[in-house]
Amino acid sequence: MKIIAVMSPKGGIGKTTTSDSIAYILGEEQHRRVLILEGDQQGDTSETFGCYEPEGTGMSELLEQHERVGGRFRTSDLIKTTPYPHIDIIPANGYLMKTDMNILMRTEDNQILRLRNALEEVANAYDYCICDCGRLFDMVVINILMAAEVVIVPVKVGGFEVRALNNLAEQIDDLRQMNPALRIKVILTMRQKNKTSMNFEEWLKDESDFDTFITPVRRSVIVEKAAIAMQPLPKFSPKSIASQDYRNVVHELVKEMEGRDGN
């Protein structure tokens, strides 16, 4: 199972849309077996895939009450089916904020390896695990990054976004001491056809030190409409330009991770 995190310290940049679209395309269009992990306490991905429960079990129990740490849950106990046959999810809700504090206060070793250890149980059941991270570099997100091999970081045009990207890259560099396989892959979102956007894209791909997807995701009002409808973008509007762009992104991703075309 290949574990991919999607993270951005900036809001309103397409993080959850990116995560949900990649998961949907891999699962429902390419028939890969996909497990989604909701690492954001807002629970938007859980809502989008029809599994949000304010009092339900999910990521909090996976990290706090797994049998690997003396709890009563196995990973399989916390997996929920979605309306999409190839996609399952471990959802989250507001309790995830408390989970961060609870893990932080524990004194045992390997608090940052809880998720990696828990996922070993289902490693052969799925092809991909897509993790939608929260914006804060907290214990929940660190657990996700310690298990992942790629963290996809959406960015849009702007100096503040570049600063946030550089700061995130420094934090991930620190984690590489314990997870050497972890690497960043940047995706340009909300790209517009103007000189500023084009210049930024050129800098990102040709002059920056970041590994960047060839395909940018173009700005489209359909993205906001899909979010309001609480549906994955490629399901809501399969022929939209943003859906087409995300298919090309997945094509690049699969080719890179599996060594073959993502068709």
C-alpha positions as CSV (number, residue, x, y, z in Angstrom):
1,M,0.0,0.0,0.0
2,K,1.4,3.4,-1.1
3,I,0.7,6.1,1.5
4,I,0.2,9.7,0.2
5,A,-0.4,12.7,2.4
6,V,-1.9,15.9,1.1
7,M,-1.1,18.9,3.2
8,S,-0.9,22.7,3.1
9,P,-0.4,25.2,5.9
10,K,-2.5,27.7,4.0
11,G,-6.3,27.5,3.9
12,G,-8.4,28.1,0.7
13,I,-5.8,26.6,-1.5
14,G,-7.5,23.4,-2.6
15,K,-6.0,20.9,-0.2
16,T,-9.1,18.8,0.5
17,T,-10.3,19.1,-3.2
18,T,-6.9,17.7,-4.2
19,S,-7.0,14.9,-1.7
20,D,-10.6,13.9,-2.5
21,S,-10.1,14.1,-6.3
22,I,-7.0,12.0,-6.2
23,A,-8.8,9.4,-4.1
24,Y,-11.9,9.3,-6.3
25,I,-10.0,9.0,-9.6
26,L,-7.7,6.3,-8.2
27,G,-10.6,4.3,-6.8
28,E,-13.7,4.9,-9.0
29,E,-12.0,5.6,-12.4
30,Q,-8.9,3.5,-12.2
31,H,-10.3,0.8,-9.9
32,R,-7.4,0.9,-7.4
33,R,-8.3,-0.2,-3.9
34,V,-8.2,3.1,-1.9
35,L,-8.3,3.8,1.8
36,I,-8.8,7.4,2.8
37,L,-7.6,8.7,6.2
38,E,-9.2,11.9,7.5
39,G,-6.5,13.8,9.3
40,D,-8.4,17.1,9.5
41,Q,-10.6,17.7,12.5
42,Q,-13.1,19.6,10.3
43,G,-14.1,16.3,8.7
44,D,-14.8,17.7,5.3
45,T,-13.5,14.6,3.5
46,S,-15.5,12.4,5.8
47,E,-18.6,14.5,4.8
48,T,-17.8,14.4,1.1
49,F,-17.6,10.6,1.2
50,G,-20.8,10.2,3.3
51,C,-19.2,9.0,6.5
52,Y,-19.1,12.0,8.9
53,E,-20.4,11.2,12.4
54,P,-20.0,13.8,15.1
55,E,-19.9,11.1,17.8
56,G,-18.5,8.3,15.6
57,T,-15.3,6.3,15.8
58,G,-12.4,6.8,13.4
59,M,-9.0,8.4,13.4
60,S,-9.0,9.3,17.1
61,E,-9.6,5.7,18.1
62,L,-7.0,4.6,15.6
63,L,-4.3,6.7,17.2
64,E,-5.4,6.5,20.8
65,Q,-7.2,3.2,21.4
66,H,-5.6,0.8,18.9
67,E,-4.7,-2.7,20.2
68,R,-1.0,-1.9,19.4
69,V,-1.0,0.7,22.2
70,G,-3.1,-1.3,24.6
71,G,-6.6,-0.3,23.3
72,R,-9.5,-2.4,22.1
73,F,-9.7,-1.5,18.4
74,R,-8.1,-3.1,15.4
75,T,-7.6,-1.0,12.3
76,S,-10.3,-3.0,10.4
77,D,-12.8,-2.1,13.1
78,L,-12.6,1.6,12.3
79,I,-12.8,1.4,8.5
80,K,-16.1,2.6,7.0
81,T,-17.4,1.8,3.5
82,T,-18.4,4.7,1.3
83,P,-20.9,4.9,-1.5
84,Y,-18.0,4.2,-3.9
85,P,-17.2,0.5,-4.1
86,H,-13.4,0.9,-4.4
87,I,-13.0,3.5,-1.7
88,D,-13.1,3.0,2.1
89,I,-12.4,5.6,4.8
90,I,-11.3,6.0,8.4
91,P,-13.2,9.3,9.2
92,A,-12.6,11.9,11.8
93,N,-14.5,14.6,13.7
94,G,-13.8,17.3,16.2
95,Y,-12.4,14.9,18.7
96,L,-9.2,14.8,16.6
97,M,-8.1,18.1,18.3
98,K,-8.2,16.3,21.7
99,T,-6.3,13.4,20.2
100,D,-3.4,15.6,19.4
101,M,-3.1,16.8,23.0
102,N,-3.6,13.2,24.4
103,I,-0.8,11.8,22.3
104,L,1.5,14.8,23.1
105,M,1.1,14.2,26.8
106,R,2.0,10.5,26.6
107,T,5.5,9.6,27.7
108,E,6.0,6.3,25.9
109,D,8.4,5.9,23.0
110,N,7.3,6.0,19.4
111,Q,4.3,8.2,19.8
112,I,4.9,9.4,16.2
113,L,4.8,5.9,14.9
114,R,1.3,4.9,16.1
115,L,-0.3,5.3,12.6
116,R,2.5,3.6,10.7
117,N,2.1,0.6,13.1
118,A,-1.7,0.5,12.9
119,L,-1.7,0.6,9.1
120,E,0.5,-2.6,8.8
121,E,-2.7,-4.6,9.5
122,V,-4.3,-3.5,6.2
123,A,-1.3,-2.9,4.1
124,N,-2.2,-5.7,1.7
125,A,-5.9,-4.8,1.5
126,Y,-5.4,-1.6,-0.4
127,D,-3.3,-0.2,-3.2
128,Y,-3.3,3.4,-2.0
129,C,-3.9,5.3,1.2
130,I,-4.7,8.9,0.7
131,C,-4.4,11.1,3.9
132,D,-6.1,14.6,4.1
133,C,-4.0,16.4,6.7
134,G,-5.0,19.3,8.9
135,R,-3.2,22.6,8.5
136,L,-1.3,22.4,11.8
137,F,2.0,20.5,12.2
138,D,0.5,18.6,15.2
139,M,0.9,15.0,16.4
140,V,-1.8,13.7,14.2
141,V,-0.2,15.2,11.1
142,I,3.3,14.1,12.2
143,N,2.0,10.5,12.6
144,I,0.6,10.7,9.0
145,L,3.9,12.0,7.6
146,M,5.9,9.4,9.4
147,A,3.9,6.7,7.6
148,A,3.8,8.4,4.2
149,E,6.2,8.3,1.3
150,V,4.9,11.4,-0.5
151,V,3.4,14.6,0.7
152,I,1.5,16.5,-2.0
153,V,1.5,20.2,-1.2
154,P,-1.0,22.4,-3.2
155,V,0.2,26.0,-3.7
156,K,-1.3,29.0,-5.5
157,V,0.3,32.2,-6.8
158,G,1.5,34.5,-4.0
159,G,4.5,35.4,-1.8
160,F,2.9,34.2,1.4
161,E,2.2,30.8,-0.1
162,V,5.9,30.4,-1.1
163,R,6.9,31.4,2.4
164,A,4.5,28.8,3.9
165,L,5.8,26.2,1.4
166,N,9.4,26.8,2.5
167,N,8.5,26.6,6.1
168,L,6.7,23.3,5.6
169,A,9.7,22.0,3.6
170,E,12.0,22.7,6.5
171,Q,9.7,20.9,8.9
172,I,9.5,17.9,6.6
173,D,13.3,17.9,6.3
174,D,13.5,17.4,10.1
175,L,11.2,14.3,9.8
176,R,13.4,12.7,7.2
177,Q,15.8,11.7,9.9
178,M,13.2,9.2,10.9
179,N,11.4,8.7,7.6
180,P,14.1,9.0,4.9
181,A,11.6,8.0,2.2
182,L,9.4,11.0,2.7
183,R,9.4,13.6,-0.1
184,I,7.5,16.6,-1.2
185,K,5.6,16.9,-4.5
186,V,4.1,20.4,-5.2
187,I,1.0,21.0,-7.2
188,L,0.0,24.4,-8.5
189,T,-3.7,25.0,-8.0
190,M,-6.1,27.8,-9.0
191,R,-3.9,28.5,-12.0
192,Q,-5.2,31.4,-14.2
193,K,-4.2,32.4,-17.7
194,N,-2.4,35.6,-16.9
195,K,1.2,36.7,-16.8
196,T,1.5,36.6,-13.0
197,S,0.3,33.1,-12.8
198,M,2.4,31.9,-15.8
199,N,5.5,33.5,-14.4
200,F,4.9,31.8,-11.0
201,E,4.4,28.5,-12.7
202,E,7.6,28.9,-14.6
203,W,9.5,29.8,-11.5
204,L,8.1,26.8,-9.6
205,K,8.9,24.3,-12.2
206,D,12.2,25.6,-13.6
207,E,13.9,27.7,-10.9
208,S,12.7,26.5,-7.5
209,D,14.1,23.5,-5.8
210,F,10.7,21.8,-5.5
211,D,9.6,18.7,-7.4
212,T,6.5,19.9,-9.1
213,F,3.7,18.2,-11.0
214,I,3.8,19.1,-14.7
215,T,0.1,19.5,-14.7
216,P,-1.3,22.6,-12.9
217,V,-4.9,22.6,-11.8
218,R,-6.8,25.5,-13.5
219,R,-9.1,27.7,-11.6
220,S,-12.8,26.8,-12.0
221,V,-16.0,27.9,-10.3
222,I,-17.1,24.2,-10.5
223,V,-14.7,23.4,-7.6
224,E,-16.7,25.6,-5.2
225,K,-19.9,24.1,-6.5
226,A,-18.7,20.6,-5.9
227,A,-17.7,21.5,-2.3
228,I,-21.2,23.0,-1.7
229,A,-22.7,19.8,-3.0
230,M,-20.4,17.7,-0.8
231,Q,-19.3,15.5,-3.7
232,P,-15.9,14.7,-5.1
233,L,-15.1,17.1,-7.9
234,P,-14.7,14.4,-10.6
235,K,-18.0,12.9,-9.6
236,F,-19.8,16.2,-9.5
237,S,-18.5,17.5,-12.8
238,P,-16.5,14.8,-14.7
239,K,-15.9,17.0,-17.8
240,S,-14.8,20.2,-16.0
241,I,-11.3,21.5,-16.7
242,A,-10.3,21.0,-13.0
243,S,-11.4,17.4,-13.1
244,Q,-9.4,16.8,-16.3
245,D,-6.4,18.4,-14.7
246,Y,-6.6,16.1,-11.7
247,R,-6.8,13.1,-14.0
248,N,-3.5,14.2,-15.5
249,V,-2.1,14.7,-12.0
250,V,-3.1,11.2,-11.1
251,H,-1.6,9.9,-14.4
252,E,1.7,11.5,-13.4
253,L,1.5,10.2,-9.8
254,V,0.7,6.6,-10.8
255,K,3.4,6.6,-13.4
256,E,5.9,7.8,-10.9
257,M,4.9,5.5,-8.0
258,E,4.1,2.4,-10.0
259,G,6.4,2.8,-12.9
260,R,3.6,2.7,-15.4
261,D,0.9,4.9,-17.0
262,G,-2.1,5.7,-14.9
263,N,-4.9,4.7,-17.3
